[in-house]
Amino acid sequence: MFPADGQVSPQLFDMSMNGGVVANWQPQPWPVDSFTSSRVMGGGAGWSEINTAQGVYDWTILDAWLAASQQHNIQILYTFLFTPRWASSNPNDRNCSSQPGTCDPPDDLNSDGSGTDQHWKDYVTAIAQHSKQSSAGHIAAWEVWNEPHNTWEWNGTQAQLVRMASDARSIIKSIDPKAIMLSPTLGWSDKQARDWMANYLAAGGGQYFDVVSLHGYVFNAGSYGPPENMIDRLAKYRAVLKQYGQGSKPIWDTETSWANTQKARLNDRDLQAAFVARIYLLHAANSIHRLFWFLWNGGLLGGLWLPDRHDHTKKGTLLKAGIAYQQIQDWLVGATMPTGCSANLTTWTCQLSRPVGYQGLVVWDTAQTCHNGKCQTVPYSVDSKYLNYRTLYGGRIPITNGTVQIGALPIVAENQ
């Protein structure tokens, strides 16, 4: 296990939201959870949606995000995706996830990365200047393409994307030297993605990013996979990075949740809460610097909150998973994890410490489950120094006879 280094930063807790939070359609209240950054990807802010014709730009949705970032004191991570049809090398490609042609390279960029790449350079220049000159917030970090290992997202070559990353870095850094450049973001879940990254790095892509970006989904072939699956997948991904000299760069997980509830078969609200807590614990313990939950108001897609059925401007309902997000943030931020997290058969433990003498022990058991509001538990013996424990829903319970009950939902035993 790779132990976390230093205190867990508030920046571990980041969030993705759909456009209803900032757009005029179906307006929704800002999330009550505390987070430091939000990822903006498509939803009216993609390349094709902003750059509607050569030299024509519609900044409406992006400006709404920038204004919200300033109002709520968060940073923006912007993800490039969606080639405009007018600039696409294959404008009638209907295999793309968005409009036809949006997953294909620009038509002024050859397969070996040569060509003027002017369409891309014009857009990158325009959005970087617009962000820098905005009277509201600005974009702090830039992710050069979303999941290019999937042909419905990117149907070009690694060499083309390396060229685009090179041009983007040169332009953005000249406008905002403090900007953070991220790698193309790939899933760590299968060999295809790792091979794509290996080929990208072999083509020289590593010199153009400051941060490694990945998508840390843990499902198996579309169905539910436990958060603990990430340990093996992260190790394999890190091995690829190390092979190409990129192993020392920080890693951000810019999209993670249990994914689609129906496909993942994770319909139980308690198990959703357990997933949130365990995935954050394991990211912290394995030195992932940031985790962008996908997504706050996502409904089936990892939703932590539900809108009011009749009035979307009302407070809505914070789900158990949303409560778990708040609680695990309280447990972790400012704490150190000196020994990371480890497993003894199905029982997982993570040690926490703080400078004031605080010691905590997070425990859960992957063999237990929950159903219809009831969760299985088994007894677990803890050291006599632990006086009480906290539940994932905010309860605080004295420990008697050195024994606590543990299940799928983590608890934290404390000496204070």
SULQUI-V133357 format. One record per residue. N is the residue number from 1. RES is the residue in three letters. SS is DSSP state (alpha for helix, beta for strand, coil for the rest). PSI is psi in whole degrees, 0 to 359 (999 if undefined). Layout:
BEGIN
n=(N/N)
res=(RES/RES)
ss=(SS/SS)
psi=(PSI/PSI)
END
This chain:
BEGIN
n=(1/2/3/4/5/6/7/8/9/10/11/12/13/14/15/16/17/18/19/20/21/22/23/24/25/26/27/28/29/30/31/32/33/34/35/36/37/38/39/40/41/42/43/44/45/46/47/48/49/50/51/52/53/54/55/56/57/58/59/60/61/62/63/64/65/66/67/68/69/70/71/72/73/74/75/76/77/78/79/80/81/82/83/84/85/86/87/88/89/90/91/92/93/94/95/96/97/98/99/100/101/102/103/104/105/106/107/108/109/110/111/112/113/114/115/116/117/118/119/120/121/122/123/124/125/126/127/128/129/130/131/132/133/134/135/136/137/138/139/140/141/142/143/144/145/146/147/148/149/150/151/152/153/154/155/156/157/158/159/160/161/162/163/164/165/166/167/168/169/170/171/172/173/174/175/176/177/178/179/180/181/182/183/184/185/186/187/188/189/190/191/192/193/194/195/196/197/198/199/200/201/202/203/204/205/206/207/208/209/210/211/212/213/214/215/216/217/218/219/220/221/222/223/224/225/226/227/228/229/230/231/232/233/234/235/236/237/238/239/240/241/242/243/244/245/246/247/248/249/250/251/252/253/254/255/256/257/258/259/260/261/262/263/264/265/266/267/268/269/270/271/272/273/274/275/276/277/278/279/280/281/282/283/284/285/286/287/288/289/290/291/292/293/294/295/296/297/298/299/300/301/302/303/304/305/306/307/308/309/310/311/312/313/314/315/316/317/318/319/320/321/322/323/324/325/326/327/328/329/330/331/332/333/334/335/336/337/338/339/340/341/342/343/344/345/346/347/348/349/350/351/352/353/354/355/356/357/358/359/360/361/362/363/364/365/366/367/368/369/370/371/372/373/374/375/376/377/378/379/380/381/382/383/384/385/386/387/388/389/390/391/392/393/394/395/396/397/398/399/400/401/402/403/404/405/406/407/408/409/410/411/412/413/414/415/416)
res=(MET/PHE/PRO/ALA/ASP/GLY/GLN/VAL/SER/PRO/GLN/LEU/PHE/ASP/MET/SER/MET/ASN/GLY/GLY/VAL/VAL/ALA/ASN/TRP/GLN/PRO/GLN/PRO/TRP/PRO/VAL/ASP/SER/PHE/THR/SER/SER/ARG/VAL/MET/GLY/GLY/GLY/ALA/GLY/TRP/SER/GLU/ILE/ASN/THR/ALA/GLN/GLY/VAL/TYR/ASP/TRP/THR/ILE/LEU/ASP/ALA/TRP/LEU/ALA/ALA/SER/GLN/GLN/HIS/ASN/ILE/GLN/ILE/LEU/TYR/THR/PHE/LEU/PHE/THR/PRO/ARG/TRP/ALA/SER/SER/ASN/PRO/ASN/ASP/ARG/ASN/CYS/SER/SER/GLN/PRO/GLY/THR/CYS/ASP/PRO/PRO/ASP/ASP/LEU/ASN/SER/ASP/GLY/SER/GLY/THR/ASP/GLN/HIS/TRP/LYS/ASP/TYR/VAL/THR/ALA/ILE/ALA/GLN/HIS/SER/LYS/GLN/SER/SER/ALA/GLY/HIS/ILE/ALA/ALA/TRP/GLU/VAL/TRP/ASN/GLU/PRO/HIS/ASN/THR/TRP/GLU/TRP/ASN/GLY/THR/GLN/ALA/GLN/LEU/VAL/ARG/MET/ALA/SER/ASP/ALA/ARG/SER/ILE/ILE/LYS/SER/ILE/ASP/PRO/LYS/ALA/ILE/MET/LEU/SER/PRO/THR/LEU/GLY/TRP/SER/ASP/LYS/GLN/ALA/ARG/ASP/TRP/MET/ALA/ASN/TYR/LEU/ALA/ALA/GLY/GLY/GLY/GLN/TYR/PHE/ASP/VAL/VAL/SER/LEU/HIS/GLY/TYR/VAL/PHE/ASN/ALA/GLY/SER/TYR/GLY/PRO/PRO/GLU/ASN/MET/ILE/ASP/ARG/LEU/ALA/LYS/TYR/ARG/ALA/VAL/LEU/LYS/GLN/TYR/GLY/GLN/GLY/SER/LYS/PRO/ILE/TRP/ASP/THR/GLU/THR/SER/TRP/ALA/ASN/THR/GLN/LYS/ALA/ARG/LEU/ASN/ASP/ARG/ASP/LEU/GLN/ALA/ALA/PHE/VAL/ALA/ARG/ILE/TYR/LEU/LEU/HIS/ALA/ALA/ASN/SER/ILE/HIS/ARG/LEU/PHE/TRP/PHE/LEU/TRP/ASN/GLY/GLY/LEU/LEU/GLY/GLY/LEU/TRP/LEU/PRO/ASP/ARG/HIS/ASP/HIS/THR/LYS/LYS/GLY/THR/LEU/LEU/LYS/ALA/GLY/ILE/ALA/TYR/GLN/GLN/ILE/GLN/ASP/TRP/LEU/VAL/GLY/ALA/THR/MET/PRO/THR/GLY/CYS/SER/ALA/ASN/LEU/THR/THR/TRP/THR/CYS/GLN/LEU/SER/ARG/PRO/VAL/GLY/TYR/GLN/GLY/LEU/VAL/VAL/TRP/ASP/THR/ALA/GLN/THR/CYS/HIS/ASN/GLY/LYS/CYS/GLN/THR/VAL/PRO/TYR/SER/VAL/ASP/SER/LYS/TYR/LEU/ASN/TYR/ARG/THR/LEU/TYR/GLY/GLY/ARG/ILE/PRO/ILE/THR/ASN/GLY/THR/VAL/GLN/ILE/GLY/ALA/LEU/PRO/ILE/VAL/ALA/GLU/ASN/GLN)
ss=(coil/coil/coil/coil/coil/coil/coil/beta/coil/alpha/alpha/alpha/beta/beta/beta/beta/coil/coil/alpha/alpha/alpha/coil/coil/coil/coil/coil/coil/coil/coil/coil/coil/coil/coil/coil/coil/coil/beta/beta/beta/beta/coil/coil/coil/coil/coil/coil/alpha/alpha/alpha/alpha/coil/coil/beta/coil/coil/beta/coil/coil/coil/alpha/alpha/alpha/alpha/alpha/alpha/alpha/alpha/alpha/alpha/alpha/alpha/coil/coil/coil/beta/beta/beta/beta/beta/coil/coil/coil/coil/coil/alpha/alpha/alpha/beta/coil/coil/coil/coil/coil/coil/coil/coil/coil/coil/coil/coil/coil/coil/coil/coil/coil/beta/coil/coil/coil/coil/coil/coil/coil/coil/coil/coil/coil/alpha/alpha/alpha/alpha/alpha/alpha/alpha/alpha/alpha/alpha/alpha/alpha/alpha/alpha/alpha/alpha/coil/coil/coil/coil/coil/beta/beta/beta/beta/beta/coil/coil/beta/coil/coil/coil/coil/coil/coil/coil/coil/coil/coil/coil/alpha/alpha/alpha/alpha/alpha/alpha/alpha/alpha/alpha/alpha/alpha/alpha/alpha/alpha/alpha/alpha/alpha/alpha/coil/coil/coil/coil/beta/beta/beta/coil/coil/beta/beta/beta/coil/coil/coil/alpha/alpha/alpha/alpha/alpha/alpha/alpha/alpha/alpha/alpha/alpha/alpha/coil/coil/alpha/alpha/alpha/alpha/coil/coil/beta/beta/beta/beta/beta/coil/coil/coil/coil/beta/coil/coil/beta/coil/coil/coil/alpha/alpha/alpha/alpha/alpha/alpha/alpha/alpha/alpha/alpha/alpha/alpha/alpha/alpha/alpha/alpha/alpha/coil/coil/coil/coil/coil/coil/coil/beta/beta/beta/beta/beta/beta/coil/coil/coil/beta/alpha/alpha/alpha/alpha/coil/coil/coil/coil/alpha/alpha/alpha/alpha/alpha/alpha/alpha/alpha/alpha/alpha/alpha/alpha/alpha/alpha/alpha/alpha/alpha/coil/coil/coil/coil/beta/beta/beta/beta/coil/coil/coil/coil/coil/coil/coil/beta/coil/coil/coil/beta/beta/coil/coil/coil/coil/coil/coil/coil/coil/coil/coil/beta/beta/coil/alpha/alpha/alpha/alpha/alpha/alpha/alpha/alpha/alpha/alpha/alpha/alpha/alpha/beta/coil/coil/beta/coil/coil/coil/coil/beta/beta/beta/beta/coil/coil/beta/beta/beta/beta/beta/beta/beta/coil/coil/coil/coil/coil/beta/beta/beta/beta/beta/beta/beta/coil/coil/coil/coil/beta/beta/coil/coil/beta/beta/coil/coil/beta/beta/beta/beta/coil/coil/coil/coil/coil/coil/beta/beta/beta/coil/coil/coil/coil/coil/beta/beta/beta/coil/beta/coil/coil/beta/beta/beta/beta/coil/coil/coil/coil/beta/beta/beta/beta/coil/coil)
psi=(134/108/148/143/118/189/147/126/150/336/350/332/99/170/142/144/150/167/347/340/325/341/170/339/134/58/143/151/152/144/140/341/151/128/165/335/155/144/129/120/114/214/33/354/11/167/310/334/332/311/75/339/165/122/4/131/135/105/9/306/318/318/326/319/318/320/320/323/322/316/322/8/52/164/159/129/121/130/121/134/168/87/132/145/324/338/357/144/347/72/347/14/108/8/358/151/336/225/158/137/352/349/3/155/161/155/358/26/117/164/335/5/356/172/173/327/32/325/313/314/323/317/314/318/315/314/325/319/319/317/315/324/356/137/349/224/182/164/125/332/149/127/118/84/145/122/58/351/347/122/339/351/323/117/33/195/165/320/321/318/328/315/316/321/320/313/319/316/314/315/310/317/330/332/322/91/338/356/145/125/129/155/166/142/125/151/148/6/344/165/328/314/318/321/321/314/319/315/325/316/322/332/3/9/338/335/354/6/148/333/138/127/135/166/113/43/147/9/161/111/41/349/172/135/141/154/329/345/337/335/308/320/321/319/318/322/318/328/321/314/316/320/328/22/22/12/341/355/145/153/131/133/103/4/111/140/190/359/207/123/317/317/322/347/41/74/345/128/323/320/329/317/318/320/312/309/314/323/325/318/315/328/315/316/339/24/37/124/324/149/115/106/138/106/163/305/46/0/242/336/71/25/132/350/146/135/160/136/333/336/104/349/350/173/325/195/123/119/170/323/325/322/319/322/315/315/316/330/318/322/321/317/126/349/159/158/79/332/14/215/146/162/141/100/243/1/125/141/146/127/140/147/156/158/337/16/3/137/135/154/112/133/140/166/114/348/347/160/180/152/126/45/0/132/133/145/161/154/147/130/133/161/150/344/340/125/330/171/154/144/169/349/14/1/152/120/130/146/128/138/26/25/137/163/128/151/208/330/119/149/164/116/140/150/2/999)
END
